Amino acid sequence: MNRYLTIVVGLFFLGACPQEVPSPGPATVSCTDDTECLNGQSCVDSLCVANDGKTMCITDAQCLNGQTCMNGFCEALLLNNDAGPVDEPNENSEFGVTFSTPSDRSTARTWETLTISGTITSDTDSLEGIEVILTSSLDGTIDGTFNTETGLFVAEATLTEGNHALTLEAQRDDDRSSATVNITLCSYQFDEDFSEEPDPDIWRKFDSAIYIEDGWIDMTNNQTSTWGKFFNVAQTVQPGNLDVQFRIYTGPLEAGADGFSMTIIDTPDVPSLEKILNCFTGLGNHISPLRNSCELSVEELGALQAFSIEFDTYPNGFQCAASVNPPIDPTCEDHVAITFNGSAMPFYWFPEDWGDYEACGTPGGSWTSYDYRAENGCKYGLECVDDLCLPKYPWWDRELLGYGPPAAGAPQFWAEMENIEDSQWHDVHIVLAGTNATVTFDDQEIINATVPEFDYKGGYLGFTGGSGAIGNYHRFDDLKVKGTCYYTGP
């Protein structure tokens, strides 16, 4: 019998099978290959699209860049707020109109200030008396300046989300000419300030997580021995690079517990997400296992695909006089750390003489000391099997995972912090680009490391937090996630 197979109430395999009809949830959007898409779809640029190039959908939340879900497909929403009809330009015009920036079929962000420029030429020597007008099909007229000596027109503007046809027109008397470029403007994939209570069909609260009317989410509300989770169940974060910002708050106890995390879990649908969340408490040191309510086997949990950034405020490990709480923290101070797949390893390490894969010893010692051995004759986190101390879970098994004690000069995926339990809001910014991960805290870069063989797959985004015998507030607010910006215009 597999020694990891402990409590199994039911089995739920995390692989997705093709369905005959689209099922609710974001599984119809993100993908890595065609096998993850529904019948009649192909995987293009990490999105499941119909063979005619359209993205299939159930709700608007599954569509990109301001598109809306119409008749099962994402379609551009044509708004009747343009500058109005214009006369057709004269094909024999003396003017030449060309765009310099932006290029046709390009993309930009709604918060960026765009430089829109073009050049007007004339068959005559003079550009005097020429009126130059720039319009957007969505935002109307855009003010700019025209230099009659150089023929250069320049405007700076921020544009609304959606597909814009930018038209630059030159006119003098009855003569006119124009040029048009198309550009897609993308907003944040997630942009939540929680000023109003979230729609439960979009943001779902689990366990003790609550909405506070002042405009934030709290995981524990300063209660002891409790935990909360708060996940977006209507939309997944796209695979590839990640750029996410949010704010955190914890206090008032400077020696409080336990901490909280932002976590992204790659799983095909909401029911499988719920089963995963029922297996974890969501405490500060990654997402801590909660086996007695778990319907998944440890093998399935060992295959979990997740990315977490944790804010740990309680020291664990023998060197912090808390050996009862494995795994070992890299520091006894407050710290921020990156973890993967619900596992603390390789970002926390058990020491070389932890006693794993060694003979079971004699129970004894103080529970706060490193020499403590439980009744099974093994140190914390180990169980005695056939007179051998073995890790209780595969995510603690460094032999199985191939991890050992950190080598000299190994990348550091954690940062020791001064007291963050100061009852103040703090800004967090996380960027994943390829295999590089950076974390800034209040505009100070605290982590910058290359993650070997890292493959960020996206998934459902949420927050977790928990307390033990000591409580604290664990609050989140002002979430912004930049997704990949795709051109979706004509």
N, C-alpha and C positions, 0 to 999 in steps of 0.2 A: 504494500500500500504506500502511496506517495506520502511522505512525512509532512508535506505542507497542507494536505487535505484535512482541514479541521472541521469547521462548522459550515455546512452547505445546506441552506434551506431550499435553494433552487438554482438552476443554471441559466445564464443568459449570455450568449456568445456575442462579442462586440463587433463581429463582422457584419456587413450589410449585404443583403441579397437584392437583386433587381426585382422590381415590382411591375405588375401590368399597368397600374395607374399611379399617378403621382400621389404620394402620401404627404400629409401635413408636415411642416418643419423644414429647416434649412438644408436637409440632406439632398434636396433637389438642386442645390446651387453649387457648393464647393466640391472639388474632386481632385484626384491625382492621376486617374486614368479612366478609360471608358467603362471599365467594369463597375465603377462606383456610381454610374449614371443610370437613369431609367431607360426603358425601351424607347427607341427613337431619338436618343440623345447621344452626344459625344462630349468628351472632356476637352475644352478649348480654353487655354490660359487659366487653368485651375477652376473653371466653371463648367457645369453641365449645361449644354445648349442643345436645342433641337437641331435636327439636321439642316433646317433652313437658316440656321444661325441665330435663332431667337432663344432666349433663356426661358425655360419653363418655370412656372411659379404657382403658388397658392395665394400668397399675400404680397402686398406692396413691399414689405420688409425684405423680401427675397430679391428685390430688383436693385440695380445700381443707379447712381447718378441721377436721382429724381425721376426715374421711370416709374410707371404704375403697372400693376398686374391686371391685364385685360384678357378675358377669355383663355386663361391659362398660360399666357405669355407676357413677358416684360416688354412694354411698349413705351416709346417716348411720349410724354404728355405735352401736347401742343397747346400753348397758352396764347390767348388772344390779347396780349398786352405789348405788341410790337409797335413800331413807330408809324404804322399805317401804310397804305399802298403808295408806291412811288411810280412815276412814269418810267417806261422802258428807256434805257439809255440809247443815245444815238449811235448806231453802228459806224457811222462815218465821222464820229467825233474827232476833234483836233486834240483831245486830251488822252493821255495814257495814265492809268491808275494801277498801281501795284502795291501789294502789302509787303512789308518787311518783316513785321512781327505782329501776331503770332503766325506760325506756319499753319497751313490747312490740315484739318483732321488731327489737331493736337489736343492736349489736356492741360488743365490747370486746377488750382484749388480756390475755393470761394474766399478764403481769407488772404489770398495773395493779391498784391497790387500788380496788375498786368500793365506792361508797356505795349500799347497798340500803335504801330507806326506804319507809314506808307509814303510813297513818293508820287507826286503829280508831275507829269511832263506835258508839254504843249508843242504843237507844230509851229506856233508863233514864238517869238522871243520873249514875250511878256506873260507873266502869270498873274498880273494885276487884275483885280475884279473877279477872280475865281472864288466861288464859295465852296468850301469843303465840309461835308457832313458825314459823321460816323454814327451808325446806328447798330443796335443789337436787336435781333428778332425777339428777345425776351425782355430786355431792359430799356429799349427805346433809344433816344438820342444820347450820345456820350460826348461830352465837351472835350475839345482838344485845341491845339494851336497849329496854324499853317504858316510856314515861312515862304513868302512869295519870291524870295531871292534864291532859295535852295530847292524849293518844291517839296520840302519835307513836312509831313503832318505827324504830330505826336500827341497821344492821349494816354493818361494813366487812370485806371479804373479797377474797382473790384466788381465782379459779376456774380449774379445769383446762380444757384445750382441748376444744371440742365444743359441742353444742347443749344448753343448760340450760333446763329449765322451773323457774322460781322460784315457789314457792308460799308465801304468807303466810296463816297460819291463826290465827284467834282462837277460843278455847274457854273456856266457863264452864259447869261442871256438864255437862249433856247438850246444851247449845246450842253450835253452832259455825258459823263462816262462813269463807270463804277467797277469795283472789284469786290469779291466776297470770299471769306474764308470761314470754315466751320471749326468750332472748338467745343469740347465738353468740359464743363465746370463741375468738379466733385466737391462735396462737403465731407465732413467727418462721417465715418461709417457708424460710429456711436458718438453722440453728443448729449450728455445727460447732466443737468445741474440739480435734479431731484427737488426742484422748487415746488412741484406738485407730486402727490402720491403716485408712484408708477402703476401703469396698467398691469394687472396680474397675468394677463395673457402675453405680456412682453417680458416683464421682470418678475420672477417668481421667488418668494421668500420661503426658506426652509428652516425648520427648527426655531431658534429664538430670534432670528433676524427680524427687525422691525423698521418701519418708516417713521422718522421723526418730523413733525410738522414744520420745524424750523428749516428743513430742507436738506436732510442727509439720511443715510442708512446706518443703523447701528447693529452690530452682530450680537452683543451681549448685554448692553444697557447697564453696565456696572453690576451685573449679577455674577455670583460664583458658580462654578461647576456647570457651565452652560456653553452652548456654541450655536452659531448661526451661519447660514449660507444664503447667498443672494445672486441668482444667475439670470442672464438674459436667455429666454427659451424661444424667442421668435426669430433670432438671427445669429449666424455664426460669424466669427472673425475669420477673415480670409487667410489662407496659407501664404507662405512667402515671408517677406519682411514684415516687421511689426513696429508700430510707433504708437505708444499709449501713454496718456497722462491722466493723473487723478490726484486727489488730496486725501490725506489720512489724519486722524486725530486719536490720541489715546491718553488716558489719565483718569482720575487725578493721582493715583498711587504711583510713586516713583519706583516701587518694587512690586508692581502688579503683575498680572499674568492673564493670558499666556502670550497672545499675539494675534496677528492676522495675516492674510495673504490675498493677492489677486491671482486667480488661477484660470487657465484656459485648458479645457478638456476636449480632446478629439474623440468624438463618439457619434454614431450615425443619426441618432434621434433623441427626442426628449425622454421617452421611457427608459432608454439605456442610460442617459445622464442621471435620471433620478435614482436608478439602481446603484450607480457608482457613488452618488452623494450619500446614499443611505449607508455606505460602508466606511464613511469618514466623519470625524468630528469637526475637522477644520481648524485645529489649534495652530498656534504660531509656528511650530516646527514642521513645516510642510503641511500635508493633509494627513492627520494621524488616523490610523486604522481603528475602526469601531466594528469589531467582528460579530458581536451578538445580534446586530440588526442587519447583517449583510447577507444578501442572497447570491453573491458571487463567490466563486471559489478563489483561493489564493492564487491559483494559476492565472485566472482571468484578471485579478487585480495586479499580478505581476506583469501583465501585458498592457497595463494602462498607459495611454499616451497623453501626457499633460505637461504644461509649463506653468511654473509658479514663481512669484516674487514674494518672499515672506518677510515679515517684520516681527522679529522674535524678541520678546521682552522678559522672558524667564529663562534662567540658565539651567541647562540639563547636562548631566554627566558627573562622573566621580570627582573631577577636579573642581567642580562648582558645588560640592557637597550635596549633590542630587543624583547619585548614581542610579536611583530607582527609576529615573526617567531617561532611558536610552532613546535615540542615539546621543552621541557626545556632541555638544555644541563646540564650534571652533573658538569661542570666547565666552567668558562669563558675563560680558557686558551686553547691552542691547545691540542688536545687529540686524542687518539686511542681507538676504541671501537669495540666490537663484537655485531652484530645485526643479527636477524633472520627474515626471511619471509617478508622482505621489511618493517618491523615494527621497530620503535625505542624502543618499550616496550618489555621486562621490563628493558631495559638497560638505557633508559631515563625515568624519572618519572615526571608526573604532581603532584604538591603539593596536599595535602589533601583538601585544600580549593580552588581548581581550579574552582569549581562551576559547575562541571558536575552533571547531574541529580538533579539540583536545579532549582528553579523558575527563569524565565528570569527577569533581573533587568532593571535599567534605563541607557540608553546610556550616556557615559561621561568619563572624565578622560584623562590623557595624554597617547598616544599610547606606550610610553616607560615605563609606570608604570604598576605594577601588577594589579592595580584597574581599568585599562582601560576596558570599555565595548563598543562593536561595536553597530551599529544601531539596531541590533537585540536584544540588551540587554544582550548579553553573552560575555564572554571572548574569546580570540582567540582560534580557533580550535573547537569552539562549535557553534551550531545553535539552534535557538529557535523553538521548535516543540511543539505545544499545551501548550504554556507557560512553557516549560521545556527546559533547556539548555542541549542539547545532543551532544556527539562527532560527528563530521562530517563524520568520516570514522571508520570502524570497527577496523582498526589497531591502532586507538587512543582510543578505548573504553576499559578501564581497567576493567569495570564490565563484559563486554562480554568475555574478555580474561582471567579474573580471577586474574589480577595483581592489586596491590595497591602500596602505598608508600613503599620503601624498608625497610625491617625489620632490626633491629640492627644486625650486623654481617652477613648480606646477602652477597653472593659472589659479588665481584666487577668485572664487565665485561668491564671496561674502565680504562684508565690510563692517567693522566694529563702529558703533555709533555712540556719541554721547547720549545722555538720557533723552529718549524720544517720548517718554511718558510725562510730558510737560503741559498737557491740556492746551496745546496749540495746534493749529492746522499746518501741515507740511506738504509741500509740492513734490510729487514723484513723477519722473519721466523715464520711460523704458524704451530702448530702441534695439531691435534685433535686425541685423543686416547680414545676411549670409550666415556665417558661423560666429560672428562677433556680437557680443552682448554688452550694452552700456546701460548704467543706471545712474541717474542724477537725483539728488535729494536736496531740495531748496536751492536748486541751480548749481550745486556742487557735485562734480562727477565722483562717485564713490566706487563704482565697479566698471571695469573695462577689460574684458577677457575674451579670448577665442575659445569657443566650446567645441571640442573635437567631435567631428562626425554628427554635428547637430542638424536635425531636419525638423524645423518648426512646421507643424501641419495645420495650425489654426484650430478652430473648434468653438465650443460654447464658453463665453467669458462670464466670470462671476467673482464674487468676493466671499471669503470665509474668515471666521474669527472665533476664538474661544477663550474660556477662562477655566481655572482649576479651583484650588482651595482659596485662591486670591482672585479678586475681580478687577475690572477696569472697563471704561468705555472703549469700544473699538469701532470707529466711525469711518465711512468713506463718502466722498462727494466729488462732484465736478469731473466726470469721466469723459475723456475724448480719445477716440481711436481713429487713426488715419488708415483707411483701407487702400488697396491698390486702385488707382484711378485709370479706368478704361475709356477709350473713345467709343461712344455709343450713338454718334450722329449719323447723318446720311453719307 
